[in-house]
Amino acid sequence: MLISLLFTVLLAEHGYWVVDRALAALSRRVSTVGEINVRKEEYLVRRRYLQNLGAKSDVQRVSADPVDRAPVEDVIGFWDNKGIDGTVAVAREMLSQSWRRTKVE
């Protein structure tokens, strides 16, 4: 009696494990709508980034001499020609404006 009970439990656990592994393998192959949308968005971001790199490479002049290189334009434009002090001042102003908006709300 006890042996058949242990055998039944062992068989049930192995059956559960086999079914669990089979369902996991099947569900890995099926993508959800959210996963598909994330892949699309990542693809578009990579494509836009590569297009921007291509557009920038047309502007740049390729040279073997590092001193003779054309300046690289920043995509965001945040660093422009302000230098470190100017950039820090602009960043502080942006943060203070953000802080003022959160205070008002």
Secondary structure in CASP SS format (residue, H / E / C, confidence):
PFRMAT SS
TARGET T0000
AUTHOR 0000-0000-0000
METHOD secondary structure of the structure
MODEL  1
M C 1.00
L H 1.00
I H 1.00
S H 1.00
L H 1.00
L H 1.00
F H 1.00
T H 1.00
V H 1.00
L H 1.00
L H 1.00
A H 1.00
E H 1.00
H H 1.00
G H 1.00
Y H 1.00
W H 1.00
V H 1.00
V H 1.00
D H 1.00
R H 1.00
A H 1.00
L H 1.00
A H 1.00
A H 1.00
L H 1.00
S H 1.00
R H 1.00
R H 1.00
V C 1.00
S C 1.00
T C 1.00
V H 1.00
G H 1.00
E H 1.00
I H 1.00
N H 1.00
V H 1.00
R H 1.00
K H 1.00
E H 1.00
E H 1.00
Y H 1.00
L H 1.00
V H 1.00
R H 1.00
R H 1.00
R H 1.00
Y H 1.00
L H 1.00
Q H 1.00
N H 1.00
L H 1.00
G H 1.00
A H 1.00
K H 1.00
S H 1.00
D H 1.00
V H 1.00
Q C 1.00
R C 1.00
V C 1.00
S C 1.00
A C 1.00
D C 1.00
P H 1.00
V H 1.00
D H 1.00
R C 1.00
A C 1.00
P C 1.00
V C 1.00
E C 1.00
D C 1.00
V C 1.00
I C 1.00
G C 1.00
F C 1.00
W C 1.00
D C 1.00
N C 1.00
K C 1.00
G H 1.00
I H 1.00
D H 1.00
G H 1.00
T H 1.00
V H 1.00
A H 1.00
V H 1.00
A H 1.00
R H 1.00
E H 1.00
M H 1.00
L H 1.00
S H 1.00
Q H 1.00
S H 1.00
W H 1.00
R H 1.00
R H 1.00
T H 1.00
K H 1.00
V H 1.00
E C 1.00
END
